[in-house]
Every structure is written in C-alpha cells, then in structure tokens.
Amino acid sequence: MTFCIRKALIEVITKTNTEVMTMHLPNDPVMLACVLNTKLRDFYSSLDELCEGEDIAASVLEEMLKKAGLEYNKEKNRVE
C-alpha cells in the first residue's frame, strides 16, 4: 500500500492483481465527514472496519480527523 499525500486530497492506492483501487479522502473537514459518514452508514459498522475494508491506516485517518477538528463517535457510528 502506498500513501500519496497531495495538496487537496489523500490518495490511498491498493494494487490487487491487475486492478488499482483508489479511495480519495478530501482535506475539507465538511467533505471528509460526509464521505466517512456515508461509508459508515452504508457499508461499515465501525471506523476500524472502514479502515480495514478500505485499506486505510487507522493512524493516518485519525490524524486527518484530528487536524480537521473531528472525532469518531462509537455510539452513533459517525464522525462529528
């Protein structure tokens, strides 16, 4: 897994055989919360499960949330 940090987004690239899957995480706090909350609502029952399923290092995501002034609420399964 390779992490490419760019000005407006973080690109997480995972190579699977001949496929390349990319998940873009926006730097904008509102957009970051929207993307994560949509994935948590529709696909994952916890932030740890999201990180595992999307091949994102939990430490990288936690740092992004901290910088954006956001935190994960386990009881509500959402970023606030």
C-alpha positions as semicolon CSV with decimal commas, in nm:
position;residue;x (nm);y (nm);z (nm)
1;M;0,000;0,000;0,000
2;T;0,132;0,342;-0,096
3;F;0,019;0,672;0,052
4;C;0,049;0,972;-0,179
5;I;-0,021;1,297;0,001
6;R;-0,131;1,576;-0,229
7;K;-0,247;1,932;-0,168
8;A;-0,624;1,872;-0,184
9;L;-0,659;1,502;-0,108
10;I;-0,500;1,184;0,016
11;E;-0,494;0,906;-0,236
12;V;-0,480;0,556;-0,097
13;I;-0,378;0,310;-0,365
14;T;-0,407;-0,065;-0,329
15;K;-0,287;-0,291;-0,606
16;T;-0,487;-0,610;-0,649
17;N;-0,362;-0,832;-0,930
18;T;-0,407;-0,606;-1,235
19;E;-0,658;-0,370;-1,072
20;V;-0,576;-0,048;-0,895
21;M;-0,836;0,076;-0,648
22;T;-0,819;0,435;-0,525
23;M;-1,006;0,598;-0,239
24;H;-0,990;0,976;-0,226
25;L;-1,025;1,144;0,112
26;P;-1,084;1,518;0,092
27;N;-0,894;1,763;0,313
28;D;-1,201;1,983;0,359
29;P;-1,343;1,893;0,705
30;V;-1,709;1,902;0,597
31;M;-1,645;1,687;0,290
32;L;-1,427;1,447;0,491
33;A;-1,707;1,400;0,747
34;C;-1,964;1,348;0,467
35;V;-1,754;1,086;0,287
36;L;-1,675;0,894;0,604
37;N;-2,028;0,913;0,744
38;T;-2,176;0,789;0,416
39;K;-1,940;0,491;0,415
40;L;-2,007;0,423;0,784
41;R;-2,383;0,443;0,732
42;D;-2,395;0,232;0,417
43;F;-2,112;-0,019;0,448
44;Y;-1,931;-0,035;0,784
45;S;-2,033;-0,081;1,147
46;S;-1,721;0,087;1,290
47;L;-1,430;0,312;1,195
48;D;-1,189;0,019;1,239
49;E;-1,394;-0,187;0,993
50;L;-1,392;0,104;0,745
51;C;-1,012;0,134;0,772
52;E;-0,968;-0,238;0,718
53;G;-1,218;-0,254;0,432
54;E;-1,073;0,049;0,251
55;D;-0,708;-0,036;0,328
56;I;-0,651;0,290;0,514
57;A;-0,408;0,307;0,804
58;A;-0,613;0,397;1,111
59;S;-0,334;0,627;1,232
60;V;-0,348;0,828;0,905
61;L;-0,726;0,864;0,927
62;E;-0,715;0,957;1,296
63;E;-0,457;1,227;1,220
64;M;-0,677;1,365;0,939
65;L;-0,977;1,376;1,173
66;K;-0,774;1,546;1,446
67;K;-0,642;1,813;1,206
68;A;-0,998;1,874;1,082
69;G;-1,127;1,913;1,439
70;L;-1,339;1,600;1,404
71;E;-1,371;1,283;1,608
72;Y;-1,540;0,947;1,569
73;N;-1,843;0,878;1,791
74;K;-1,858;0,499;1,850
75;E;-2,212;0,505;1,989
76;K;-2,351;0,682;1,682
77;N;-2,101;0,526;1,437
78;R;-2,034;0,862;1,280
79;V;-1,776;1,138;1,255
80;E;-1,871;1,464;1,426
